[in-house]
Amino acid sequence: MTTLILLWYKTMFHGSMVALVTPMHDDGSLDEASLANLIEFHVESGTDAIVAVGTTGESATLSFKEHCALMALIIKLVNGRLPVIAGTGANATREAIELTRFAYEAGADACLLVTPYYNKPTQEGLYLHFKAIAEAVAIPQILYNVPGRTAVDMLPETVARLSSIDNIIGIKEATGDLERAKEVMTLCGDDFELYSGDDETAMQCILLGAKGDISVTANVAPKAMQQMCALALAGDAAKAATLNEPLLGLHQNLFLEANPIPVKWALLEMELIPAGIRLPLTPLAKQYQNTLRAALQAADCLTTEQP
């Protein structure tokens, strides 16, 4: 992949990139109609890119076949109107290569690859894992570090080693640690892009030099998130903060229980998806619902007064 092509790809992945939920019926089966409606919601709201079948998309509860089918369906429904970044990470390198190759052949614009979870590889193991995927599939690849979920932390020095591989173009850093973000950007240089994976600190991270936010909040407040990210990218801290203020409750309360439990309940409350979620995930506990409803109202996400 030439340097010119990679630079063009990088410009595609700036701003508010929604970590899209996977709508499901009560029995856990995919709700294709709601998925299509969600994609139209994001196109109309100005969302900058769609991240398909990541953590928020319940990738861990999908079979390999379902995972591939869902990636292909989202790419088809988007139909080139937005960039699609396909979640293709796995805790086995061979499986991650197979998912990444499928996404490439299905027409994804890039892939997002979470660090292998549960098996706790060493830093050398992480380097060799991502190097193998990048060498196997010629598609732009974004690393994803989220130690709170995976039990492994990819250190900035390892990210710097990987940043020298041509088609590894950036990282979603979801620690929420702004000092960590600055360290990664310093070690990797301007040709490697950092994206926030933590909505609560995303604005500050972008003002420090990150290129956007791979966002859970954007599921329910896509227009506000897109505008806030655009202002932060332009360096307008005051206006970005004004837009971010009503979203703070969402940034916090969409994680009252494990993601995507709260965001799926929020979208149900907004009448955008049905209640389906797959075990071992469960619907949002009743004691949290009023708190999250208040955050939705503060962000002007509910069009009518809710009970």
N, C-alpha and C positions, 0 to 999 in steps of 0.2 A: 504494500500500500504506500503510495508516494506521499511525500511531505505535504504537497499542495492539497491532495485529497483529504489528508488528516486534518489540516488546518480548516478546510471547508466544513468537515464534519463537526469540529469543535464549536464553530459558531452556531450550530443547530441546538446545542444543549446549554442554553443560558436562560436564567429567569426562574419562573415557577413551574416545576415539573411534578405533576401529581403522581403520588404512589397509589395507583388506582385500586379500589376495593373490587372484589369479585362478587357480584350480586348472586344470591342463591335463593331458591324456593325453600319452604319449610322442611322439605326432606333432604336438603343439602345439595340438590341438583342445580346446575347452572341456570340462571335466568337470563337468557339471551336478549330478551326484549328490554329488560332493565339495563343491561350492559350497553346496548345500543343507545338508549336514552342518556345514560351517563356520559358516553363519549360525545354526544351532541351537546350536552350541558357544558362540557369542557371546551369544545370547539367554539361555541357561542360566547363563552366567558373569557376567552383569550388565554387560556392555559398554554404554556409554552412547549410542553412535551408531556407525553404519557409514559409512565413507568408501569409496565404490565407484568403481572404475576410475580410481584416481589413479596416481602413480608406482609404488607397490607393487603395484598391479593390472596393471602392464605396459601401460598405456594407449598408450605410444609404439610398441608392436608390434602394436596392433590396427588394423584398418581402421575407417573411419568407421561402416560398417554394423555391424561387430562391437561397436564401442564402444557404439552406441545399444542394440543387442540385449542386451548385458550389463547396462547400467544398468537397462533395463526388467525383466530377469529378477531382478536383486537386489531391486528394489523390490517385485516380486511375491512373492518368497520371504520377504522380511521381513514383508510384510503388515501394516504399521502397528505392529509390536511395538517397533521402535526407529526413531529418526530416521535417514533416509538422506541423506547429503550426496554428491551425484554429482560426480565429477571431470569438468569440462567445459572445461578450459583447452586452448588451442591456440596455435601461433605465428602463426596468421592470424586476425584479428578476426572475419571473416565465419564461419569454421568454428567458432570459440568461441561465437558467437551461435547458430548452428544446433544445436550440441550442448547448449547451455544451454536453448534453447527445447524441444528434445526431452525433456530431463530434467524440465523443468517440466510438460510435458504428460503425461509418464509417471507423475508423482506424487512426484518427489523433494521433500524438505523444504527443501533448500538446494543450492547448487552451490559447488564449490571450484575456483578458477580460478588456475592457475599462470601466472607471468609468461611472456610469449612467449619461447621458447627459440631459440637459434641466430642469429636475425636481429638481436639486440642493439639493441632500440629505445632511444631517449632517454627521459629522465624524462617529457618532455611526451608522447611516444608511448605510454608506459605509462599515463599519466593518461587520454589520449583512448581508448585501447583498452578499459580497464575501464569508463570512463564510457559508452562506446557499448554494451557488453554489458548494463550495468545499466539503461540506458534502453530497451533492446530487449526485455528479458525481466523480468517482474515477479515474481521469485523472490529470496529472501534469498541474497546472494552473499558468499563468503569469499575474500579475496585469498590468494595463496600465493607467498611469497618464498623461493626456494631457490637462491641464486646459485651454489652449488657444482655444480649440475647444469645451470643454464640459461645461464650466462655473462652474466647481467644481474642487477643488484642494485637493487631498488626501494627508494629512500631513504625515511627516515621522513617527510620533508617531502612527498613524493608520496603516501604513505599518508594523511597528514593531509588533504590535498586531497580524496582519494577518500572519506574517512570522512564527509564532509558529504553524500554521496549516500545517500538514505534506505535503499535496499535493499542497500547494501554494508555489512554488519554487523560484519565482523571480518577478521582476517588470521591465517593460519598462518605464523608467522615461524620459519624453519628454519635460521637462521644459527648457532644455539647461543650467540649473543652476548647475555648478560643485560643488558648496558648498552644494547644496541640495543633490546631488548624494553622496558626502562624508558623509553627515549626515545619509542618509538612510543606507549606508554600515556599518557605525559605530554602529547604533542602532540595525541592523538586524543580524550582524555577518557573519561569513564566510560560513555558511550553506545556506544562502539566496543569490540569484544572482541578480545583477543589470545589466540591458542592457540599453545602450543609445537609445533614440528615437529621437535624434537630430543630424543629420549628421555633422553639422558644428562644434560641440564640441565632436563628438564621439571619435576621436583619443585620446584627452586629458582624456576623461572619462574612456576609457579602460586603459590608462596608470595609472590612479588612482586606478584601481581595478575592473572596470566593465568587464563583460565576453563577450561583443560583442555589435553589433549595429544592431537594427532592422531598416533597411535603405530604404529610398526612392531613394537615389543616386544609390544604387546597381541595380536598374531596368535597368539603362543605362550603368553603368560601373561596371559590376559584378566582373570581374577579378581583377581590380585595388582595389576595395573595399575589396575583400577577402584577397588580399595580404597585404593591409594596416592594416586591423584588425589583421591578423596573426602576423605581426611584432609588433604591439602595445601589443598584448597579450604576446609576448615573451619579452617585455620590451625594445625593440630596438626603442627608441624614434626618433633617427636621421633618420634611414631608413624609419620608418613609416611616418615621416614628409615629406620626399622627395617624397614618393608616394602620400601623401595627398595633396601636393601643387597644382598639376594640377586639382584636384577635387574641389577646394574651390569655383570656379565659379558655379559648379553644386550644391554644398551644399546650396549656397545662392539663385541661380536663379531658382531652381526647386520649389521655394516658392514665385515667383513673383505674382502669383495668388493662390487661395486656392488649396491645394493638393487634388486630383491628376490632376488638369488641366494642369500644366506645364509638368509633367512627361509623361502624355499621348501624349501631343504634341511632346515631345522629342522622344518618341518611334515611333511615326508616321514619324518624320523626319528621323529616322534611318531605316525606312521601315520594322519595326517589328510588327506593329499593324495598323489597320485602324483608322479612325478619330472618331469613335463613343464614345460618352460620354452622360450620362443621365442628363436631366434637374432635378433640377435647376442648375446643373453645365453646363458650356458652354465651347466651345473651347478657347484656349489661345488667348487673344487679340493681334491684329497685332502689336501694339507698343512694345510688349515684345519679339517678335519672334526672331529678330536679336540678342538681348542680350543673349537669351538662346541658339541660334545656335552657337554663339561665345564660350559659355561655353562648349558646346558639342565638338567643334573643339579643344579647349584647352585641353580637357581630352581625345582626340583621339578616340572619339566615333563615328565619321562619316567617313565612308570608302571612300567616294567620295566628291568632292567639291560641296557644296550646293549653290543654287542660292541666 
